[in-house]
Amino acid sequence: MAKKVNKKKIVGVCPVGILKTRCPSIKTTRAMRVKLMALQKEDIVKTDKVSQFQASLKARKIRGIAVDCETCCYNTQAAAAAAAS
């Protein structure tokens, strides 16, 4: 039986087309969001750290996911292109 690919879980921006659950760039972004949520739920909120996390998340949003695809370990197209030239 062939395994079906859920099209909703494929990253639209990523040229590799890797699943969201395996993409290292998305994993780091999700980890940053989790840390931000944990900081905001604490009794004594450190505003400087919260603003730092918010700024870094905003920078990642502006950069996009495709920037990290060149160094991605799943990107076999970039490795083949680099070896050919």
Backbone as CSV, one residue per row, in Angstrom:
resi,resn,N_x,N_y,N_z,CA_x,CA_y,CA_z,C_x,C_y,C_z
1,MET,0.840,-1.171,0.000,0.000,0.000,0.000,0.895,1.247,0.000
2,ALA,0.643,2.160,-0.914,1.449,3.365,-1.043,1.090,4.365,0.046
3,LYS,2.101,5.039,0.543,1.882,6.032,1.582,1.439,7.341,0.936
4,LYS,0.340,7.899,1.436,-0.181,9.145,0.891,0.490,10.326,1.576
5,VAL,0.735,11.388,0.821,1.331,12.597,1.360,0.224,13.605,1.604
6,ASN,0.178,14.102,2.825,-0.797,15.123,3.153,-0.290,16.458,2.625
7,LYS,-0.935,17.016,1.631,-0.480,18.240,0.974,-0.504,19.440,1.910
8,LYS,-1.331,19.401,2.954,-1.406,20.516,3.886,-0.163,20.608,4.761
9,LYS,0.574,19.505,4.914,1.748,19.501,5.767,3.036,19.809,5.013
10,ILE,2.965,20.016,3.720,4.162,20.346,2.951,4.355,21.852,2.989
11,VAL,5.587,22.274,3.223,5.903,23.694,3.281,5.811,24.266,1.882
12,GLY,5.014,25.300,1.704,4.825,25.896,0.391,5.998,26.732,-0.049
13,VAL,6.734,27.328,0.888,7.834,28.221,0.562,9.110,27.439,0.280
14,CYS,9.283,26.329,0.940,10.519,25.558,0.857,10.648,24.876,-0.509
15,PRO,11.734,25.125,-1.231,11.897,24.476,-2.539,12.138,22.976,-2.444
16,VAL,12.551,22.502,-1.275,12.790,21.075,-1.086,11.473,20.325,-0.955
17,GLY,10.463,20.963,-0.371,9.152,20.334,-0.192,9.132,19.343,0.942
18,ILE,9.863,19.612,2.004,9.935,18.700,3.139,8.718,18.894,4.044
19,LEU,8.372,17.887,4.786,7.266,17.975,5.735,7.597,18.989,6.828
20,LYS,6.580,19.654,7.326,6.776,20.654,8.373,7.351,20.049,9.647
21,THR,7.018,18.808,9.923,7.487,18.181,11.154,8.963,17.815,11.095
22,ARG,9.561,17.761,9.911,10.963,17.396,9.775,11.866,18.572,9.424
23,CYS,11.304,19.685,9.054,12.100,20.841,8.620,12.809,21.465,9.818
24,PRO,14.146,21.570,9.792,14.875,22.142,10.930,14.554,23.612,11.168
25,SER,14.285,24.347,10.113,13.966,25.764,10.258,12.651,25.954,11.006
26,ILE,11.665,25.157,10.668,10.364,25.259,11.330,10.471,24.783,12.777
27,LYS,11.311,23.775,13.022,11.498,23.287,14.394,12.081,24.376,15.283
28,THR,13.063,25.119,14.783,13.658,26.174,15.598,12.661,27.301,15.839
29,THR,11.854,27.609,14.836,10.846,28.651,15.004,9.808,28.231,16.036
30,ARG,9.380,26.993,15.987,8.405,26.499,16.963,8.998,26.486,18.363
31,ALA,10.274,26.124,18.476,10.924,26.118,19.786,11.000,27.533,20.362
32,MET,11.276,28.506,19.501,11.313,29.899,19.960,9.941,30.352,20.435
33,ARG,8.895,29.951,19.728,7.534,30.315,20.132,7.171,29.690,21.470
34,VAL,7.573,28.439,21.679,7.288,27.747,22.940,7.998,28.445,24.095
35,LYS,9.262,28.829,23.886,10.003,29.538,24.931,9.355,30.883,25.251
36,LEU,8.888,31.572,24.213,8.217,32.856,24.421,6.939,32.679,25.227
37,MET,6.164,31.652,24.896,4.924,31.394,25.637,5.231,31.051,27.098
38,ALA,6.286,30.273,27.329,6.654,29.900,28.695,7.093,31.132,29.487
39,LEU,7.842,32.036,28.842,8.258,33.261,29.520,7.069,34.135,29.884
40,GLN,6.104,34.208,28.997,4.945,35.057,29.246,4.028,34.499,30.323
41,LYS,4.087,33.187,30.575,3.223,32.576,31.590,3.817,32.635,32.999
42,GLU,5.097,33.015,33.102,5.733,33.076,34.416,5.116,34.187,35.260
43,ASP,5.263,34.043,36.591,4.731,35.051,37.504,5.475,36.379,37.356
44,ILE,6.787,36.303,37.334,7.605,37.508,37.162,8.106,37.511,35.722
45,VAL,7.528,38.375,34.904,7.842,38.407,33.477,9.053,39.306,33.246
46,LYS,10.052,38.766,32.552,11.231,39.548,32.192,10.954,40.179,30.825
47,THR,10.663,41.460,30.849,10.239,42.138,29.617,11.344,42.223,28.580
48,ASP,12.604,42.299,29.023,13.694,42.385,28.049,13.847,41.088,27.265
49,LYS,13.700,39.941,27.947,13.788,38.654,27.246,12.592,38.439,26.322
50,VAL,11.404,38.852,26.767,10.209,38.708,25.945,10.341,39.533,24.672
51,SER,10.801,40.765,24.819,10.966,41.618,23.635,12.061,41.084,22.722
52,GLN,13.084,40.460,23.301,14.155,39.862,22.505,13.617,38.686,21.677
53,PHE,12.814,37.821,22.294,12.217,36.706,21.564,11.259,37.199,20.483
54,GLN,10.473,38.221,20.806,9.540,38.762,19.824,10.271,39.357,18.630
55,ALA,11.375,40.044,18.882,12.159,40.637,17.792,12.794,39.560,16.924
56,SER,13.285,38.494,17.555,13.915,37.424,16.770,12.869,36.668,15.939
57,LEU,11.673,36.471,16.484,10.609,35.836,15.713,10.160,36.703,14.543
58,LYS,10.110,37.996,14.768,9.735,38.909,13.688,10.796,38.898,12.587
59,ALA,12.068,38.830,12.981,13.150,38.769,11.996,13.074,37.479,11.182
60,ARG,12.752,36.368,11.843,12.603,35.094,11.124,11.436,35.152,10.157
61,LYS,10.366,35.828,10.553,9.198,35.937,9.685,9.537,36.752,8.438
62,ILE,10.298,37.823,8.606,10.686,38.656,7.473,11.634,37.904,6.544
63,ARG,12.609,37.165,7.123,13.574,36.401,6.319,12.908,35.285,5.544
64,GLY,12.009,34.577,6.197,11.330,33.451,5.567,12.063,32.145,5.781
65,ILE,11.437,31.061,5.366,11.994,29.719,5.554,13.007,29.388,4.476
66,ALA,12.832,29.925,3.297,13.677,29.574,2.167,15.132,29.966,2.380
67,VAL,15.410,30.895,3.281,16.789,31.307,3.553,17.566,30.159,4.176
68,ASP,16.939,29.393,5.047,17.602,28.281,5.725,17.712,27.033,4.861
69,CYS,17.051,27.001,3.704,17.040,25.794,2.878,18.401,25.498,2.242
70,GLU,19.245,26.506,2.075,20.555,26.269,1.475,21.433,25.414,2.379
71,THR,21.318,25.590,3.690,22.125,24.829,4.636,21.363,23.649,5.226
72,CYS,20.171,23.382,4.743,19.341,22.309,5.273,19.957,20.950,4.949
73,CYS,19.927,20.028,5.930,20.502,18.706,5.705,19.635,17.864,4.778
74,TYR,18.364,18.204,4.626,17.469,17.464,3.753,17.529,17.946,2.312
75,ASN,18.171,19.077,2.073,18.227,19.651,0.733,19.309,18.938,-0.079
76,THR,18.921,17.913,-0.810,19.876,17.166,-1.625,20.137,17.862,-2.941
77,GLN,19.245,18.750,-3.383,19.428,19.465,-4.647,20.604,20.426,-4.544
78,ALA,20.758,21.124,-3.431,21.858,22.076,-3.272,23.190,21.338,-3.195
79,ALA,23.222,20.182,-2.541,24.462,19.420,-2.436,24.885,18.881,-3.802
80,ALA,23.926,18.434,-4.599,24.233,17.911,-5.929,24.697,19.050,-6.847
81,ALA,24.094,20.224,-6.719,24.476,21.351,-7.546,25.871,21.849,-7.189
82,ALA,26.201,21.823,-5.896,27.519,22.277,-5.460,28.591,21.294,-5.904
83,ALA,28.287,20.001,-5.896,29.270,18.992,-6.281,29.519,19.007,-7.791
84,ALA,28.505,19.374,-8.554,28.636,19.380,-10.010,29.499,20.543,-10.492
85,SER,29.495,21.647,-9.773,30.262,22.797,-10.231,31.606,22.921,-9.612
